Amino acid sequence: MPDFLFTGRSGAQPVSGLLQADDTAAAAAQLQARGIVPLTITAQRLDALSKPVSWARPQWLQGRVSVQELMLFSRQLHVLLRAGVPILRALAGLQEGCGNPRLANTLGEMRRSLESGLELSLCMAQQQPLFSAFYIAMVRVGEMTGRLDEVLKRLSDQLEFDQFMAQQVKSALRYPGFVMLAMAAAIGVINVMVVPAFAQVFASFKAELPLATKILIASSRLTLDWGWLIALVGVAWWALWRQWIHTEAGRRTWDQWVLKFPLAGSIVRKATLARFARSMSLALSSGLPIEQTLTVTAQTVGNEFIAARVEGMREQVERGDTLLRSAITAGVFTPVVLQMIAVGEETGSIDELMDEIAGLYTGDVQYELKTLSQQIEPILIVIMGALVLLLALGVFLPMWELGNAAFKNG
């Protein structure tokens, strides 16, 4: 009996280990009997003689699968299943018409796993990180409730929403980012080329220089003498920050700080609440229990700090608290969300009200993103004006004073 290495989740805790089973389907059945949701199941030893020879390119040569391609796959699979096409034939048709080699290879592996007896959700779990934990959980719900085609349509809408939000953020930050880059380049050129030339002229005067001129010359000398060290420290700090932010505690702390940033903090909070409400509405309307809904929703909000609070809500609900009381204890929801949760619990329509909350905050985020550039422009103008004023005073003020002194002496 072969050995299989597996990874999965038992509740909210990740688990991994080794088990013996006749095949992959039997291994998955054993894990499910233990209350473990399998994510990956890999045979420890592969028989090279029985394994078919594959000449597929490595994944790093096959490119990546974009959100738009995954959204299109979800929508096409929804249409095929709704039309009554068997899942194996649907995947085969999508594989033949797929223009992305990596996605086509993934669909082929999913077909082989389905033929071996695995369910679609387990086949997708073997293809992480292409399919997120939320995506896999929702497909699993669709399989259990017999509404897989409807769930795929909702997942397609969710992916479209996520892509739209990402495009809005990029569009809003494009102009401020370009201005900041241009300002950094201008400061570098002034420090390296312009100020040193004027510094030599001012040194020949042997006179007391104004404060603005001293600041410019000191900044230029610092850049020329220690610029390499500043760059090295900056790279080291960036590397340490990247390493810290990839830790669980670091990511959670950073995401908590982001919510307090000026301008951006409000947008991030509303966008996160929109994702929370939309995901919760999707999960509840698909028939997922409230405890499991909170678990999978925590994996989609995109903010580890709020995700931890949502996990805390799940624990309170499991202990018997109401959803409203657990949401108030979490301390991350606005009064509007809390009011909707209260009404939803009374009427039994939390999924519908959460969908309305998602629409409300999506509209707010769109408006704030459109006006973000207008809010940042005054700040950029003040910074640029201060730099220009410093440069003008530092360069022309000593020349003006020396010119006046020469005129009086003459």
JOHU-V748851 format. One record per backbone hydrogen bond with DSSP energy under -1.0 kcal/mol. NH is the residue of the N-H (numbers start at 1). CO is the residue of the C=O. Records with the same first field share a line. If there is no record, write none. Layout:
NH=CO + CO
This chain:
4=19
5=42
6=17
7=40
8=15
9=37
10=13
13=10
15=8
17=6
19=4
21=2
27=23
28=24
29=25
30=26
31=27
32=28
33=29
34=30
35=32
36=31
37=9
39=7
40=7
42=5
44=3
51=47
61=58
70=66
71=67
72=68
73=69
74=70
75=71
76=72
77=73
78=74
79=75
80=76
81=77
82=78
83=79
84=81
85=80
90=86
91=87
92=88
93=89
94=90
95=91
96=92
97=93
104=100
105=101
106=102
107=103
108=104
109=105
110=106
111=107
112=108
113=109
114=110
115=111
116=112
117=114
118=113
123=119
124=120
125=121
126=122
127=124
128=125
130=127
136=132
137=133
138=134
139=135
140=136
141=137
142=138
143=139
144=140
145=141
146=142
147=142
151=147
152=148
153=149
154=150
155=151
156=152
157=153
158=154
159=155
160=156
161=157
162=158
163=159
164=160
165=161
166=162
167=163
168=164
169=165
170=166
171=167
172=168
173=169
177=173
178=174
179=175
180=176
181=177
182=178
183=179
184=180
185=181
186=182
187=183
188=184
189=185
190=186
191=187
192=188
193=189
194=189
195=190
198=194
199=195
200=196
201=197
202=198
203=199
204=200
214=210
215=211
216=212
217=213
218=214
219=215
220=216
221=217
222=218
223=219
224=220
225=221
226=222
227=223
230=226
231=227
232=228
233=229
234=230
235=231
236=232
237=233
238=234
239=235
240=236
241=237
242=238
243=239
244=240
245=241
247=244
251=247
252=248
253=249
254=250
255=251
256=252
257=253
258=254
259=255
260=257
261=258
264=262
265=261
267=263
268=264
269=265
270=266
271=267
272=268
273=269
274=270
275=271
276=272
277=273
278=274
279=275
280=276
281=277
282=278
283=279
284=280
285=281
287=284
288=283
293=289
294=290
295=291
296=292
297=293
298=294
300=297
307=303
308=304
309=305
310=306
311=307
312=308
313=309
314=310
315=311
316=312
317=313
318=314
319=315
320=317
321=316
326=322
327=323
328=324
329=325
330=326
331=327
338=334
339=335
340=336
341=337
342=338
343=339
344=340
345=341
346=342
347=343
348=344
349=344
353=349
354=350
355=351
356=352
357=353
358=354
359=355
360=356
361=357
362=358
363=359
364=360
365=361
366=362
367=363
368=364
369=365
370=366
371=367
375=371
376=372
377=373
380=376
381=377
382=378
383=379
384=380
385=381
386=382
387=383
388=384
389=385
390=386
391=387
392=388
393=389
394=390
395=391
396=392
397=393
400=396
401=397
402=398
403=399
404=400
405=401
406=402
407=403
408=404
409=405
410=406
